[in-house]
Structures are given as C-alpha cells and as structure tokens.
Amino acid sequence: MADKVRFGLIGCGLISDFHGKAINASRGGVLVAAADMRAERAEACVQKYGGRAMTIDELLASPDIDVINVCTPNAYHGEYVIKAAEAGKHVLVEKPPELTLEKVDAMIAACQKAGVKLGVVLNVRTRTAIQAIKKAIDEGRFGKILAADAYMKWYRSTEYYFMDDWRSSRAAGAGVIIQHAFHYFDLLQYLAGPVEKVMAKTLNLAHPQVQLEDTAAAFFTYKSGAFGLLQASTALYPGTDIRIEINGENGTAIMVGERIDTWKFKEERPEDAEIRKIGSAAQATAAGGAADFGVEEHTRIINDMIEAVREDREPFVSAASARHTLAIALAMYESADNGGREVTVAE
Ligand SMILES: NC(=O)c1ccc[n+]([C@@H]2O[C@H](COP(=O)([O-])OP(=O)(O)OC[C@H]3O[C@@H](n4cnc5c(N)ncnc54)[C@H](O)[C@@H]3O)[C@@H](O)[C@H]2O)c1
C-alpha cells in the first residue's frame, strides 16, 4: 500500500463536502478521485478537495484507490458497496447502511468474501460527550441502565425536501426516522444495548406537500429491560439541540447538542469536574439545517478507517452494529403502519 491511504468518493452532494474536508484534515488520508452520475458535481468536488473526477466505473476500476466512500442517496448504498468490494476496495458507507436488512447482509457478505473492511458513517458515536457516557457505562458507573431517551426537535424547511428528488420519497430512504433520527436511536442502542421491542407513531405536522413522516414518537423496550423514549421531528421551528438522556440506578447523564448538560452519580469521581465542561453551547449540531454541523466527527471516522486499514482491524462503527439500528428503524415503521402495535425488532 502507498504511504497514504487513498480515498475515492462516489456521490458528490451535500455530505461529500464533509468527506472531502475530513480526508484533507486526516492523519494519512488523501482524496484521489470523485465520481457522481452528474459529472459536474464530481468536478466541483475535486476542484475543492483534490484528486481527479472520474466516471463511477473508472473509479471502481482504479488501481490507485484503497477506500471507497459511498455518499449516494440511501437507496443506492448497497449497489456501490458491493461493487466496491468486488473491486477489492475497502468501503465506508454513509448512514443508514441501506434500506433493508437483506441488502445490508448482502453488503456484509460481499465485503467478507472480498476480505475488505466495511465501515459505516455513524459519526455522532465519536462525539466527546457520547464517548464520556459510553466509558462511564462500560466502567459500571451507572449501575443497571433504567432509561435511555433521545429528543430530536429539529426543523427542515419545505425547500429542503425538494432540494433533491430522493429527500421526499420514502422508497428512496427519506423520512425523519431513517434519514434524520437514525443517528440518535443508534446512540441509544450503542449506549444502552440492543432494543427488543418498539411501539411507534408517525405524523406529518408541518410539511403537507411531502408524503412522508416529519415526526415520530416511539417507546423502546431494551433487551436489558430498560425503557426508552424517542421523539424526533423536523417540524419544530427553528430546531433545538439534540438531547440524549441516560438514567441508571446510580447516576444520570444528559447530553444537549454536543455538550454534557447533566453528569451526576452517587459516587463522584475526580474526573467529573472536567467531564461536566465537555462541549460548547456554540457548536451547531444540525438542528436547523442539513449542513449545519462541524467536520470533526467525520474526520474521526476517516482517521479510524485509515487505522483500520493499516492495522487490519474492524472499523469503529461496524456494519453489524449499524444493522441493528436499521432493524430498529424498520420496526418503528412497521409499528407506525400498524396502528402503533408493539413490534419485535428483527435479529
Ligand atoms: N453522517 C451524516 O451526518 C450525514 C449527513 C447528511 C447526509 N448523510 C448521508 O449521506 C448520503 C448522501 O446524502 P446527501 O445529503 O449528500 O445527498 P445529496 O443528494 O446532496 O448527494 C447525493 C449525490 O449522489 C449523486 N447520486 C444520486 N444517485 C446516484 C447514483 N445512483 N449513482 C451515483 N451518484 C448518485 C447525486 O447526483 C448527488 O450528487 C445519504 O446516505 C445521507 O443519509 C449523512
């Protein structure tokens, strides 16, 4: 392998800017190519971040690429992940990994067969506040987790839904559950463990021109016996910071935006004063706009992929762990489509 880990991007829309910036800010990554079905977008991407614009077939066949980042709309992830694996490239795919568990299984199988890595961009898992909570959970500071909740009260304008065709189509993988809230119930399962059962309701509160849910509420029963609530919306102007709440028998942590808002345990530790300072109220976390967040988390994901390739280990967010988040999303849709009845999350 070359000195640098060489990246190629497929899909040069909104999120490709984050990948381009993150690769340039990474330790040891370089962007060598970008492709899009709209050639002018690939050209604009390489003008900004370096490398060569190619067709998708050229990019897949290029011997000078180690990792392909799949940044296409949600319904076109599997196709490119499998083609990249068959071409012998490692793959980093944006969230959600795909729209069905069968497709995710096919992606995992293709990458295993080819002996390449498959990482998923669930960048919020790398947030400093989330890592502090995860560490405290792993150290047993919470005791038994009793509740794990997420409140995503965001706003997206009607124009947002019509910016690109796929953003207003459930078949293409749009909707508040699978497109926006995905990161946050992913955090819940990452922190509190697998979800066993879901009851959900969906609504369209503020986007009558769009045939999609812009709001969802769900009740989760975790396998551990803990319970959780999810409230997620893109209807609530102007959009406020994401809120994640973890309650255990021995303590509570609440993250608001990227900030630790509450950090209280029966047994105080010396590091707690520093942990309470994590995050800044000024950092935007996408509450009011689709590109309204920092590039640090994508940079951590790119750095991790570089290390995973070099050290021949699993990426930080494995496809298997992201698969469970998709299973939760699908259970929410099934429940909401069936009057809110309780649905068991698929294994
Ligand atoms: N991790 C995050 O925080 C985050 C944030 C936003 C979006 N995303 C994800 O990134 C992905 C892309 O979202 P986006 O907002 O950049 O979308 P976008 O519509 O802005 O960009 C997608 C690009 O893919 C191209 N494209 C569409 N269909 C294609 C195909 N079949 N083959 C090749 N190129 C194709 C389009 O021309 C477009 O340039 C989605 O999976 C989305 O969920 C992740």
PDBQT file of the ligand as one rigid body, heavy atoms in Angstrom, charges set to zero:
ROOT
HETATM    1  N1  LIG A 401     -23.455  11.349   8.555  1.00  0.00    +0.000 N 
HETATM    2  C1  LIG A 401     -24.188  12.437   8.457  1.00  0.00    +0.000 C 
HETATM    3  O1  LIG A 401     -24.265  13.231   9.375  1.00  0.00    +0.000 OA
HETATM    4  C2  LIG A 401     -24.957  12.691   7.183  1.00  0.00    +0.000 A 
HETATM    5  C3  LIG A 401     -25.497  13.939   6.913  1.00  0.00    +0.000 A 
HETATM    6  C4  LIG A 401     -26.161  14.138   5.688  1.00  0.00    +0.000 A 
HETATM    7  C5  LIG A 401     -26.306  13.092   4.787  1.00  0.00    +0.000 A 
HETATM    8  N2  LIG A 401     -25.787  11.858   5.103  1.00  0.00    +0.000 N 
HETATM    9  C6  LIG A 401     -25.935  10.729   4.180  1.00  0.00    +0.000 C 
HETATM   10  O2  LIG A 401     -25.128  10.936   3.045  1.00  0.00    +0.000 OA
HETATM   11  C7  LIG A 401     -25.758  10.354   1.894  1.00  0.00    +0.000 C 
HETATM   12  C8  LIG A 401     -25.895  11.399   0.804  1.00  0.00    +0.000 C 
HETATM   13  O3  LIG A 401     -26.664  12.466   1.296  1.00  0.00    +0.000 OA
HETATM   14  P1  LIG A 401     -26.514  13.924   0.696  1.00  0.00    +0.000 P 
HETATM   15  O4  LIG A 401     -27.246  14.829   1.613  1.00  0.00    +0.000 OA
HETATM   16  O5  LIG A 401     -25.111  14.198   0.360  1.00  0.00    +0.000 OA
HETATM   17  O6  LIG A 401     -27.366  13.752  -0.666  1.00  0.00    +0.000 OA
HETATM   18  P2  LIG A 401     -27.239  14.615  -1.992  1.00  0.00    +0.000 P 
HETATM   19  O7  LIG A 401     -28.479  14.363  -2.750  1.00  0.00    +0.000 OA
HETATM   20  O8  LIG A 401     -26.865  16.020  -1.632  1.00  0.00    +0.000 OA
HETATM   21  O9  LIG A 401     -25.992  13.974  -2.722  1.00  0.00    +0.000 OA
HETATM   22  C9  LIG A 401     -26.031  12.702  -3.292  1.00  0.00    +0.000 C 
HETATM   23  C10 LIG A 401     -25.171  12.699  -4.550  1.00  0.00    +0.000 C 
HETATM   24  O10 LIG A 401     -25.219  11.398  -5.107  1.00  0.00    +0.000 OA
HETATM   25  C11 LIG A 401     -25.459  11.501  -6.513  1.00  0.00    +0.000 C 
HETATM   26  N3  LIG A 401     -26.201  10.333  -6.911  1.00  0.00    +0.000 N 
HETATM   27  C12 LIG A 401     -27.509  10.096  -6.799  1.00  0.00    +0.000 A 
HETATM   28  N4  LIG A 401     -27.824   8.891  -7.258  1.00  0.00    +0.000 NA
HETATM   29  C13 LIG A 401     -26.679   8.351  -7.673  1.00  0.00    +0.000 A 
HETATM   30  C14 LIG A 401     -26.366   7.119  -8.270  1.00  0.00    +0.000 A 
HETATM   31  N5  LIG A 401     -27.290   6.192  -8.488  1.00  0.00    +0.000 N 
HETATM   32  N6  LIG A 401     -25.097   6.931  -8.593  1.00  0.00    +0.000 NA
HETATM   33  C15 LIG A 401     -24.142   7.838  -8.348  1.00  0.00    +0.000 A 
HETATM   34  N7  LIG A 401     -24.373   9.044  -7.782  1.00  0.00    +0.000 NA
HETATM   35  C16 LIG A 401     -25.640   9.272  -7.466  1.00  0.00    +0.000 A 
HETATM   36  C17 LIG A 401     -26.250  12.776  -6.709  1.00  0.00    +0.000 C 
HETATM   37  O11 LIG A 401     -26.031  13.298  -8.019  1.00  0.00    +0.000 OA
HETATM   38  C18 LIG A 401     -25.679  13.663  -5.620  1.00  0.00    +0.000 C 
HETATM   39  O12 LIG A 401     -24.588  14.441  -6.096  1.00  0.00    +0.000 OA
HETATM   40  C19 LIG A 401     -27.105   9.813   2.376  1.00  0.00    +0.000 C 
HETATM   41  O13 LIG A 401     -26.953   8.442   2.637  1.00  0.00    +0.000 OA
HETATM   42  C20 LIG A 401     -27.350  10.557   3.672  1.00  0.00    +0.000 C 
HETATM   43  O14 LIG A 401     -28.125   9.831   4.594  1.00  0.00    +0.000 OA
HETATM   44  C21 LIG A 401     -25.114  11.662   6.265  1.00  0.00    +0.000 A 
ENDROOT
TORSDOF 0
